[in-house]
Structure formats: C-alpha cells, structure tokens
Amino acid sequence: MRTVLLLLVGLGVAALADTLVLSDGTVWMGRVQGLTPTQLGFQVGGETRWVPLEAVQRLSLDWAGDPKPRVDRRLWSRVFGQAQRELWNCRYFREGLVLAGLAFLGAGQWLVSLGYSPFGELLTALGALGLLYGLGAPRPDCTVPAARLRTLLYLGLEHGWLF
C-alpha cells in the first residue's frame, strides 16, 4: 500500500513539471532553468543539465505547477535574434558571395573606365574570385541552426511571446 501511495505521489509531482524530449527519445521531467545561444538549462532531480538546443525534439512547460516565466524575455529575444541571423547567414552565404562578386566586378570595371586601372583590375579580379567561389561552393548544411531556432520557437510559443 505504501509503495502504491509513493508511486501516485511521484506521478503527481512528475505531472507538475516541464517536459523535455530529446532527439534520441529521452524524456526528462523537471524545470527549464536557463538559456544560452547554444544550450538550454534543464533542472532534473536537483541538478541542472545543459542540453544543446539542436538536441531538443519537443519542449512543453507546465504552467499550472509553476506560472512564472522560465527565462527572461529579453534574454530569449536576444538569443532568438542571434539564431535567426545564424540560420539566415547559413542559408544565403552563397548568394551573398555571388552578389558581392558582381558588385566588385562592376566597381572594378567602372574604375578602369575612369582611368584607375591597377586598382580597378584588382577589384575586378577579387570580384571574379568571389563570384566563382559563390557559384562553386557547396550548399551548407543548416540543420543545426534550424534546430536551434525551432527549440527557441517552442520556448517562445510556450511563454506566449509569439502567437
């Protein structure tokens, strides 16, 4: 009887906790404790474990058990903005190189037409290198920045900062 009572109390306490599901299927019941640009702090059994944001598959917060925000909104907003920029830079790196190469080519040719030949030719050569590298570079793998942004979206949606 005592074991059943302890089990029910344990399940009741576990039900009043945040739930973190990791990519490998591990489920943690505890409380979100902190946030960095790359990690989420999660308190499990009195110890704070830092998990990479990209390792989080799902996150749900228990507002009935603890109605206070888990992280500061300004901190979350700053980290969220960094993650957005990181994903944007990853996805559009090649296109940026192509555009910069074209701009350098145009500026170099313009300078050559004005009589500033050595400097114009240097800019033209740099533009050609940037253009060729941008066209030939492989598409980067952006799964880690995308997974970080997804986890931060979960956290923002759970807090009601995003609708």
Secondary structure, 3 states (H helix, E strand, C coil): CHHHHHHHHHHHHHHCCEEEEECCCCEEEEEEEEECCCEEEEEECCEEEEEEHHHEEEEECCCCCCCCCCCCHHHHHHHHHHHHHHHHHHHCHHHHHHHHHHHHHHHHHHHHHCCCHHHHHHHHHHHHHHHHHHHHCCCCCCHHHHHHHHHHHHHHHHHCCCC
